[in-house]
Amino acid sequence: MLRTVAATRYITPLREGGSLPALVEADDGELYVMKFAGAGQGVKALIAELIAGEIGRTLGLPIPELVLVELEAGFGLNEPHEEIQDLLKASIGLNLGVRYLPSAFAYNPLMEPPPDAGFASEIVWFDAYVTNVDRTPRNVNMLIWEEKLWLIDHGAALYFHHDWNNYLARSSSPFSFIKQHTLLRYAADLQGADERLVQRLNDGVLREIVEWVPEVWLGGEPQFEDIAGHRDGYVQYLSSRLAASETFVKEAIHARTALL
């Protein structure tokens, strides 16, 4: 199960990107990068962050622990910026936290040695599966912490859920954005990654992950009669896309060939 913690101290805003996350301390004594439900990208960014992140962790990829963060009314009253105050007020309730990696720094594609071909291929496979558009040279969303590469920020993944029309038909898309992936040139084992990773996911695993999405983040989609149907939509999409992995793997291999 995903743990739930309560935010106890607002430390500082993190002004990268447009969602204005913040570094907070929680009642377990740990620090988290908190992603707010009231941010401009809304709860769908949190849903994508949770589902994609937990899929990645299930696959064995290095993604910091995710937690649900309860935000009570009055939190951060000493924060002087009106924009941040408005964000906190709009985010009372459940938000998402990512375990903070102190002293981590952004991955640079010029670093030596480059990632192992198998590891790079698994990351490329994962990002193609969850349709993550944010692992590019412009926005690498990878950190080096304790001499290890970590994957962060998956709120832009699963972009299909911004428009549920024909979502199952779109689940088998090749994901042409993969040609921009930071690690594509190192991903020389994409077929092997596909064979390994497909075996680690199934309907039951995917449903368990989707069940961790808080009910308050779901609903309001006219395609579904209720929240259970909304959850089923995510599971159906992810299961269908898993079955079509050959399509996005071929696209990635083609893009890598063109790159080299």
C-alpha positions in Angstrom: 0.0 0.0 0.0 1.0 3.6 -0.6 1.7 5.3 2.8 -0.1 8.4 3.9 1.7 11.1 5.8 0.7 14.6 7.0 2.6 17.7 6.0 3.9 19.4 9.1 6.3 22.1 7.7 6.5 24.0 4.5 10.2 24.5 3.7 10.6 26.1 0.3 9.0 26.3 -3.1 10.7 24.5 -6.0 10.1 26.8 -8.9 11.1 24.4 -11.7 8.2 24.0 -14.1 4.7 25.4 -13.9 3.2 23.4 -11.1 5.1 25.0 -8.2 5.9 21.9 -6.1 7.5 22.4 -2.7 9.9 20.8 -0.3 8.0 19.9 2.9 8.5 17.9 6.1 6.0 15.3 7.1 5.0 13.8 10.4 7.3 10.8 9.7 10.3 13.1 10.0 11.1 12.7 6.3 11.3 15.4 3.5 9.2 15.2 0.4 8.8 17.0 -2.8 5.1 17.7 -2.6 3.0 17.9 -5.8 -0.2 19.8 -5.1 -3.7 18.8 -6.2 -4.6 22.5 -6.6 -1.8 23.3 -9.1 -2.7 24.4 -12.6 -2.1 20.9 -14.0 -4.8 19.5 -11.6 -5.1 16.0 -10.1 -4.5 14.3 -13.5 -0.8 15.2 -13.1 -0.9 13.5 -9.7 -2.7 10.5 -11.0 -0.1 10.1 -13.8 2.7 10.6 -11.3 1.4 7.9 -9.0 0.4 5.3 -11.6 3.5 5.8 -13.8 5.8 6.0 -10.8 4.5 2.8 -9.2 4.6 1.0 -12.5 8.3 2.0 -12.7 9.0 0.9 -9.2 7.3 -2.4 -9.9 9.5 -2.9 -12.9 12.5 -2.4 -10.7 13.5 1.0 -11.9 15.0 3.5 -9.4 12.1 5.9 -8.6 12.0 7.6 -5.2 9.2 6.4 -2.8 5.8 8.0 -3.4 3.4 8.8 -0.6 0.1 10.5 -0.2 0.4 13.7 1.7 -2.5 15.1 3.8 -2.6 18.9 3.8 -4.7 20.5 6.6 -6.3 23.9 6.4 -3.9 26.6 7.7 -0.7 24.8 6.6 2.0 27.2 5.5 0.3 30.4 6.9 3.7 32.0 7.2 4.5 31.7 3.5 4.5 35.4 2.3 3.8 34.8 -1.4 0.1 35.2 -2.3 0.5 32.7 -5.2 1.7 30.0 -2.9 -1.0 30.8 -0.3 -3.6 30.3 -3.0 -2.1 27.0 -4.0 -2.0 25.7 -0.5 -5.7 26.7 0.1 -6.7 25.0 -3.1 -4.8 21.8 -2.2 -6.4 21.0 1.2 -6.8 17.3 1.4 -4.7 14.6 -0.3 -1.7 15.5 -2.4 1.3 13.5 -3.6 4.8 13.4 -2.2 8.1 12.1 -3.7 10.9 11.2 -1.3 13.5 14.0 -1.4 17.0 13.1 -2.5 19.3 15.5 -0.7 22.3 16.9 -2.7 21.1 15.1 -5.9 21.9 16.8 -9.2 20.5 16.6 -12.7 21.7 14.0 -15.1 23.8 15.3 -17.9 24.0 13.3 -21.2 27.7 14.1 -21.4 28.5 12.3 -18.2 30.8 9.3 -18.5 30.4 6.4 -18.4 27.0 6.4 -20.1 24.2 4.2 -18.7 24.4 0.5 -19.3 22.6 -0.6 -22.5 20.2 -2.9 -20.6 19.3 -0.2 -18.0 18.9 2.5 -20.6 16.7 0.2 -22.7 14.4 -0.5 -19.7 14.0 3.2 -19.0 13.2 3.9 -22.7 10.7 1.0 -22.7 9.1 2.2 -19.5 8.7 5.8 -20.9 7.3 4.5 -24.1 4.8 2.3 -22.2 3.5 5.1 -20.0 3.8 7.7 -22.9 6.1 9.9 -20.9 7.0 13.0 -23.0 9.3 14.4 -20.4 12.6 12.6 -20.6 14.2 14.8 -23.2 17.5 16.8 -23.3 15.4 19.9 -22.6 13.8 18.3 -19.5 15.7 15.2 -18.5 13.8 14.4 -15.3 16.7 12.2 -14.0 18.8 12.8 -11.0 22.2 11.5 -9.9 22.0 10.6 -6.2 24.7 8.7 -4.3 26.3 7.8 -7.6 23.1 6.3 -8.9 20.6 7.5 -11.6 17.0 8.1 -10.4 13.9 8.8 -12.4 11.5 11.6 -11.3 8.6 13.7 -12.5 6.0 11.5 -14.3 3.1 14.0 -14.2 3.2 14.4 -18.0 2.8 10.7 -18.6 -0.5 8.9 -19.5 -1.6 12.0 -21.5 -4.4 10.0 -23.0 -6.4 10.6 -19.8 -6.9 14.3 -20.8 -9.3 13.0 -23.4 -10.9 9.7 -22.9 -12.5 9.4 -26.4 -11.4 6.3 -28.1 -8.8 5.6 -25.4 -8.6 1.9 -26.0 -7.9 2.4 -29.7 -5.2 4.9 -28.8 -3.6 2.4 -26.3 -1.6 0.8 -29.2 -0.1 4.0 -30.5 3.6 3.7 -31.4 4.6 6.9 -29.3 6.6 8.9 -31.8 7.8 11.2 -29.0 10.3 8.5 -28.1 12.7 9.8 -30.7 13.4 12.7 -28.3 14.3 10.5 -25.4 17.6 11.4 -23.6 18.8 7.8 -23.3 17.6 6.5 -26.7 21.1 6.3 -28.2 22.2 4.1 -25.4 19.2 1.8 -25.6 20.8 -1.1 -27.6 18.7 -3.8 -25.9 15.1 -2.8 -26.5 13.9 -6.2 -27.5 15.5 -7.7 -24.4 14.0 -5.0 -22.2 10.6 -5.8 -23.7 10.9 -9.5 -23.0 12.0 -8.8 -19.4 9.6 -6.1 -18.4 6.4 -7.4 -20.0 6.6 -10.4 -17.6 6.7 -8.2 -14.6 3.2 -6.6 -15.3 -0.2 -8.1 -15.6 -3.8 -7.1 -15.1 -3.7 -7.9 -11.4 -0.5 -5.8 -10.8 -1.9 -2.9 -12.8 -5.3 -3.0 -11.0 -3.6 -2.9 -7.6 -1.6 0.2 -8.6 -4.7 1.9 -10.0 -6.5 1.1 -6.7 -4.0 3.3 -4.9 -5.3 6.4 -6.7 -7.4 8.3 -4.1 -11.1 8.3 -4.8 -11.2 12.1 -4.4 -8.9 12.4 -7.5 -11.3 10.4 -9.7 -14.7 11.0 -11.2 -16.2 13.7 -13.4 -15.5 11.8 -16.7 -18.6 11.5 -18.8 -17.4 8.2 -20.3 -17.7 6.4 -17.0 -20.8 5.9 -14.8 -18.9 5.9 -11.6 -15.4 5.9 -10.0 -15.1 2.1 -10.4 -15.6 2.5 -14.1 -13.0 5.3 -14.1 -10.5 3.0 -12.5 -11.3 0.2 -14.9 -10.6 2.7 -17.8 -7.0 3.1 -16.6 -6.6 -0.7 -16.1 -8.0 -1.4 -19.6 -5.8 1.1 -21.2 -2.6 -0.1 -19.5 -3.4 -3.7 -20.1 -4.2 -3.1 -23.7 -1.0 -1.1 -24.2 1.1 -3.8 -22.5 -0.3 -6.3 -25.0 0.7 -4.0 -27.8 4.3 -3.4 -26.6 5.7 -4.7 -29.9 4.3 -1.6 -31.6 6.1 1.0 -29.4 9.2 -1.1 -29.2 9.5 -1.2 -33.0 9.0 2.6 -33.0 11.8 3.0 -30.5 14.1 0.8 -32.4 13.3 2.6 -35.6 13.9 6.0 -33.9 17.2 4.8 -32.5 18.4 3.5 -35.9 17.6 6.9 -37.4 19.5 8.7 -34.6 22.6 6.7 -35.1 
